[in-house]
Amino acid sequence: MLNQARWSFEKEMMRKYFPSFTPFTTESGWVGFFGCLKGPRSRRRYQVVLKAMADNYPQTEPAIYMEPRPERHHWISATAYEREHGGKLCYQRERGVWMPAQLTFANCLLIAIKYVAEFDR
């Protein structure tokens, strides 16, 4: 379960390294960040949302949503929200597992940045 100290740390990390991303919380229990990434080739703006349920974070890795999607093949739609919004980014971590004591929302944004750099056309 997300505690206040961890949420403050997450917001500070994002403010320090990705100041254009804004934190959010919802009454339904979601927490996360949203902002835009610019495609290196197309210069297209990709709207990115990183979100997780506060009750399950940091034990569960945040999902990455993006609009528009640079390509069609790396997206999974397991929930009604994901089907409605085109799915969340499906990827394999380099070390294979989410490590809640060491990884953050900022680490998830790095995955989105790498994905845009690779698939932006």
C-alpha positions, 0 to 999 in steps of 0.5 A, a space after each residue: 500500500 502506498 504510504 505518504 513517504 513513498 508518494 512524496 519520494 515518487 513526486 520528488 523523483 519525477 519533479 527532479 528528472 521529468 518536471 513536465 509530468 504532473 502527479 495525480 490521485 483520484 477518488 477511486 484510488 488511482 495514483 500516477 503521473 501524466 505528461 507528453 513525450 515528443 517523438 524523435 523522428 516524427 516530432 509527434 506528441 505522445 500523451 503518456 499516463 503512468 498509473 497504479 492503484 494506491 492500495 497495490 503500489 509499490 508491490 504492483 508495477 504501474 501501467 503505461 498508457 500512451 496516445 497515439 500509439 506508435 505501433 499496434 503490437 505491444 499493447 495489451 487490453 486486460 480490463 474494460 478501461 484498457 480496452 476502451 483506451 487502446 491497452 497498456 504497454 506490454 514489455 519485458 523488464 531487463 532484469 525480468 521482475 518489478 522490484 518495489 524497493 528499488 524501482 519507481 514511476 520514473 523507471 516506468 517512464 524511462 521504459 516509455 521513453 525508450 519505446 517512443 525512441 524505438 518505434 516513433 516514425 
